[in-house]
Amino acid sequence: GRCSFCQKAKVKSEVRMLKPWGFAPVNGESIKESEAESEQSYAEEPCYSTTPERDDMYQTEYKNIRIAKRPSETIIILNKGPEKKAFNVCKDCGAAVAGDEFLSADKILRPYKHPYVKTGPRCRHQSTEKVYLGHYFLTDMVVLEFSIDPNLIDVQSKMWLKQAAVSLSEAFALAISKTLDIEFNDIRAGYRIRYGVNNVWVDIYFYDSLSSGAGYSSGVSNRLKEIIVEVKKRLDCDCDIACRNCLKHYWNQRVETLLDRKAAMQLLLWGERGELAPAIPSEQQWVIFQPLKKLVELDGIANSRFINDDIVLFNETAKKKVIIYPSMWSCDYIKIKRDTIALPDKLIQSALPKAYEELKKQWYGN
């Protein structure tokens, strides 16, 4: 009677999914490419909704990783439209517009021409509905479940967790194709983050791209050790975050901003051995802090110095130490002391304005 993920008694989507049988140009007429005005939208990452069963998962040789084989699993792919505002579709003729655009009967005609009837009454689009475009298919799947301890790992901001999950799923997809010696597009990977009462799980899953499955994903569980070795080799790159030699490729351009090989490695090592990311060396903290140093001094809030391996923020009335810690760490794990400002490294590197607001909040003690 309750959702096993969010614990809600009733779960209902306000927007239904439409599985289109095909597509046609506006008003059923071709136009010159130079006259076309396109507003692009993309399919979401594939998702599945199977609830975890206790007898389905079994423990691997790795500390925080369990695995399950799931044949004939339903995979759903959705396109929620530009800015996720869905599509407004006429139920009578199939004419459609994106997002909040009004389906005008004067401008948008039927999306097809009758081969024998040249003229006829217009469709007035009196019955319309907002829908997502989607498709589902059955395939074989293997799921790796990473158990996350929220007392040690940050699961509230989702900043590190989402980057790590996306990056690790991409690394596994590349490693599997090489280890099993198959085409990259023959097997796909995805992720899902599940929240429980006292725990959090990251599911990294792999499935055959062919409907009904081709049997490739079933080989993952038998050669998991080899695949993880290959994942580590791929993540052991000399780039700062991600590059074409490790994670980036043509097919994952839409998630390039989320790719981070270091976050992926941290999640993998946690799953393997239960290891947290090591503390950031003092000198590196000082380098990461430089953009904030310029901002606090430019606004006249305080001065900053690197004294005895510590970042010190001070003015005439106050003095505080600044600690920059790995974004993987939970605030409960850090145990921030009085007169100390603690900031996650990725917040500074990825969202400097938010990092500056957080620094001011902790500086003024609010």
C-alpha positions in Angstrom: 0.0 0.0 0.0 3.0 2.3 0.1 5.8 3.2 -2.3 8.9 1.4 -1.1 11.1 4.4 -2.1 9.3 7.6 -1.0 6.9 5.9 1.5 3.8 7.7 0.1 0.5 6.0 0.2 -0.7 7.3 -3.1 1.6 7.9 -6.1 0.1 9.4 -9.2 1.6 11.3 -12.1 -0.2 14.4 -13.3 1.2 13.8 -16.8 0.5 10.6 -18.7 2.9 9.0 -21.2 2.0 8.9 -24.9 3.8 6.2 -27.1 3.7 7.9 -30.5 3.3 5.7 -33.6 5.2 8.2 -35.8 5.9 11.9 -36.5 4.9 14.3 -39.2 5.8 17.9 -40.0 3.6 20.8 -38.9 0.4 20.9 -41.0 1.7 17.9 -42.9 3.8 20.1 -45.2 7.5 20.1 -45.8 9.3 23.5 -45.6 12.8 24.6 -46.5 15.4 23.8 -43.9 16.4 27.5 -43.8 12.9 28.4 -42.7 12.7 25.9 -39.9 12.7 27.1 -36.3 13.5 24.1 -34.0 13.2 23.9 -30.3 15.1 20.8 -29.3 14.3 18.4 -26.5 15.9 15.1 -25.5 15.0 11.8 -24.0 15.6 11.5 -20.3 18.0 8.9 -18.9 16.4 5.4 -19.1 14.7 4.5 -15.9 13.1 1.4 -14.3 10.8 1.1 -11.3 11.3 -2.4 -10.0 11.4 -2.5 -6.2 14.3 -4.3 -4.6 13.5 -7.8 -3.3 15.6 -9.3 -0.5 16.0 -12.6 -2.3 16.9 -10.9 -5.5 20.2 -9.3 -4.4 23.2 -11.2 -3.2 26.4 -9.9 -1.7 29.6 -9.7 -3.8 33.1 -9.9 -2.5 33.1 -6.1 -2.1 32.0 -4.6 1.2 29.2 -2.3 0.1 28.2 -3.7 -3.3 25.4 -6.2 -3.9 24.3 -7.5 -7.3 21.2 -8.9 -9.0 20.3 -10.4 -12.4 16.9 -9.3 -13.6 15.7 -10.9 -16.9 12.8 -9.4 -18.8 13.0 -6.0 -17.0 10.9 -3.1 -18.1 12.9 0.0 -19.2 11.1 3.3 -19.7 12.5 6.2 -21.8 10.7 9.6 -21.6 11.0 12.8 -23.4 9.4 15.5 -21.2 9.8 18.3 -23.8 11.7 21.6 -23.7 12.3 22.7 -20.1 10.3 19.6 -19.1 7.0 21.3 -19.8 5.6 18.3 -21.7 3.8 18.4 -25.1 0.3 19.7 -25.8 -1.4 17.1 -28.1 -4.8 17.1 -29.8 -6.6 13.9 -29.1 -8.5 14.0 -32.3 -5.9 14.6 -35.0 -2.5 14.3 -33.2 -1.3 17.8 -33.8 1.2 18.8 -31.1 3.1 21.8 -29.8 5.8 21.9 -27.1 5.6 23.3 -23.6 3.2 26.1 -22.8 2.6 27.0 -26.4 -1.1 27.2 -27.3 -2.4 24.7 -29.8 -4.2 27.3 -32.1 -6.6 25.9 -34.7 -5.9 28.8 -36.9 -2.1 28.2 -37.1 -1.8 24.5 -36.5 -3.7 22.2 -38.8 -3.9 18.4 -39.0 -0.4 16.9 -39.2 -1.3 14.9 -42.3 -2.9 15.3 -45.8 -5.7 13.0 -46.9 -4.7 11.5 -50.2 -8.1 11.9 -51.8 -9.8 14.8 -49.9 -8.3 18.1 -50.9 -10.4 20.3 -48.7 -12.5 19.6 -45.6 -13.4 21.0 -42.2 -10.5 22.0 -39.9 -9.8 20.2 -36.6 -10.6 22.7 -33.9 -8.3 21.0 -31.3 -11.1 21.0 -28.8 -9.8 18.0 -26.9 -6.1 18.3 -25.9 -3.9 16.9 -23.2 -0.4 17.5 -21.9 1.7 14.4 -22.2 5.2 13.1 -22.2 6.4 11.2 -25.2 7.8 7.8 -24.2 8.5 4.2 -24.9 9.1 1.1 -22.9 10.6 -2.3 -23.7 11.7 -5.5 -22.0 15.3 -6.4 -21.7 17.8 -8.3 -19.5 19.4 -6.3 -16.7 22.1 -6.5 -14.1 22.0 -4.1 -11.1 24.9 -3.2 -8.8 23.6 -1.8 -5.5 26.0 0.5 -3.6 24.9 1.0 0.0 25.6 4.5 1.2 26.0 5.6 4.9 24.3 9.0 5.3 26.2 9.6 8.5 29.5 9.6 6.6 28.6 10.6 3.0 26.7 13.7 1.9 23.3 12.7 0.6 21.4 15.9 1.3 22.9 18.3 -1.3 23.1 15.5 -3.9 25.9 17.5 -5.5 28.6 14.8 -5.1 26.2 11.8 -5.1 24.7 12.6 -8.5 28.0 13.3 -10.2 29.5 10.2 -8.8 26.6 8.0 -9.9 26.4 9.4 -13.4 30.2 9.2 -13.9 30.5 5.7 -12.5 27.7 4.4 -14.7 29.4 5.9 -17.8 32.7 4.3 -16.7 31.1 0.9 -16.3 29.5 1.1 -19.7 32.8 1.7 -21.4 34.6 -0.9 -19.3 32.0 -3.6 -20.0 32.1 -3.0 -23.8 35.9 -3.5 -23.7 36.0 -6.4 -21.3 33.2 -8.4 -23.1 34.6 -7.3 -26.5 31.2 -6.0 -27.8 30.1 -2.8 -29.5 29.7 0.2 -27.1 26.0 0.7 -28.1 25.1 -2.9 -27.5 24.9 -2.4 -23.8 23.7 0.6 -21.9 24.1 1.9 -18.3 22.1 4.1 -16.0 21.8 4.9 -12.4 19.1 5.4 -9.7 19.3 6.9 -6.2 17.0 5.4 -3.6 16.4 6.9 -0.2 15.3 4.7 2.8 14.6 5.6 6.4 18.2 5.1 7.7 20.1 4.4 4.5 20.6 5.4 0.9 21.4 3.2 -2.1 22.9 4.0 -5.5 21.9 1.5 -8.2 24.2 1.3 -11.2 22.4 -0.8 -13.8 23.3 -2.3 -17.2 20.9 -3.6 -19.9 21.0 -4.8 -23.4 20.0 -2.1 -25.9 18.1 -4.7 -28.0 14.6 -5.3 -27.0 14.1 -8.7 -25.3 17.9 -8.7 -24.6 20.9 -10.1 -26.4 22.5 -11.8 -23.4 25.4 -9.4 -23.0 24.4 -8.0 -19.6 24.3 -11.5 -18.0 28.0 -11.7 -18.6 28.6 -8.7 -16.3 28.1 -10.7 -13.0 30.4 -13.5 -14.1 33.3 -11.1 -14.9 32.6 -8.3 -12.4 36.1 -8.4 -11.0 37.7 -7.9 -14.5 35.3 -5.1 -15.3 36.0 -3.2 -12.0 39.8 -3.5 -12.8 39.0 -2.0 -16.2 36.9 0.8 -14.6 39.8 1.7 -12.4 42.2 1.9 -15.4 39.8 4.2 -17.2 39.3 6.5 -14.2 43.1 6.7 -13.6 43.5 9.6 -16.0 45.7 12.7 -15.7 42.9 15.1 -16.6 41.4 17.4 -13.9 37.8 16.2 -14.1 37.0 14.3 -17.3 38.2 14.1 -20.9 37.9 12.1 -24.1 40.5 9.6 -22.8 38.5 8.6 -19.8 34.7 9.4 -19.7 33.6 11.8 -22.4 32.4 10.6 -25.8 29.9 11.6 -28.4 26.9 9.8 -26.9 27.1 11.4 -23.4 27.4 15.1 -24.4 24.2 15.9 -22.5 25.7 14.9 -19.2 29.2 16.2 -19.7 28.8 18.8 -17.0 28.2 16.0 -14.5 31.1 13.8 -15.4 33.8 13.7 -12.8 36.3 10.7 -12.8 37.4 11.5 -9.2 33.9 11.3 -7.8 33.3 8.1 -9.7 36.5 6.6 -8.2 35.5 7.7 -4.7 32.1 6.0 -5.0 33.8 2.8 -6.4 36.3 2.7 -3.6 33.5 3.1 -1.0 31.7 0.2 -2.6 34.8 -1.9 -2.7 36.3 -1.3 0.7 34.2 1.3 2.6 36.8 4.0 2.1 36.0 7.7 2.2 37.8 10.3 0.1 41.1 11.4 1.8 41.4 14.9 3.3 42.5 17.6 0.9 46.2 18.7 1.5 46.5 22.2 3.0 48.3 23.5 0.0 45.6 22.3 -2.3 42.9 23.8 -0.1 44.7 27.2 -0.4 44.7 26.9 -4.2 40.9 26.0 -4.3 40.2 28.9 -2.0 41.7 31.6 -4.3 38.4 32.6 -6.0 36.8 33.1 -2.6 39.9 35.0 -1.3 39.4 37.6 -4.1 35.7 38.0 -3.4 36.0 38.4 0.4 38.8 40.9 0.0 37.1 42.8 -2.8 33.9 43.2 -0.7 36.0 44.2 2.3 34.6 41.5 4.5 37.9 40.2 5.7 41.5 39.4 4.7 42.9 35.9 4.3 46.3 34.4 4.9 47.9 30.9 4.6 49.5 30.6 8.1 51.1 27.4 9.4 49.2 25.2 6.8 45.9 26.8 7.8 43.7 29.2 5.8 42.8 32.0 8.2 40.1 34.6 7.5 40.3 37.7 9.7 39.4 41.4 10.2 39.6 43.8 13.1 36.8 42.1 15.1 36.9 38.4 14.2 39.1 35.5 13.1 38.1 32.1 11.7 39.9 29.1 10.2 38.7 27.9 6.8 38.6 24.2 6.0 37.9 22.9 2.5 36.8 19.2 2.6 35.9 16.6 0.0 32.3 17.0 -1.2 31.8 13.3 -0.5 32.0 13.9 3.3 28.8 14.5 5.3 28.6 17.5 7.6 28.0 15.1 10.5 31.3 13.3 9.7 33.3 16.6 9.7 32.1 17.8 13.1 32.7 21.5 12.5 34.3 23.2 15.4 33.5 26.7 16.7 35.3 29.6 14.8 35.7 27.3 11.8 34.2 27.7 8.3 33.9 24.5 6.4 33.1 24.4 2.7 33.0 21.4 0.2 35.5 21.6 -2.6 32.9 21.0 -5.4 30.7 23.9 -4.2 33.6 26.3 -4.8 34.6 24.8 -8.1 31.1 24.4 -9.6 29.0 27.0 -7.9 31.1 29.9 -6.7 28.2 32.3 -5.9 26.6 29.7 -3.7 30.0 29.0 -2.0 30.4 32.7 -1.4 27.0 33.0 0.2 27.7 29.9 2.4 31.0 31.4 3.5 29.4 34.7 4.5 26.7 32.8 6.3 29.2 30.9 8.4 31.4 34.0 8.8 28.6 36.0 10.3 27.4 33.1 12.3 23.9 32.9 10.8 
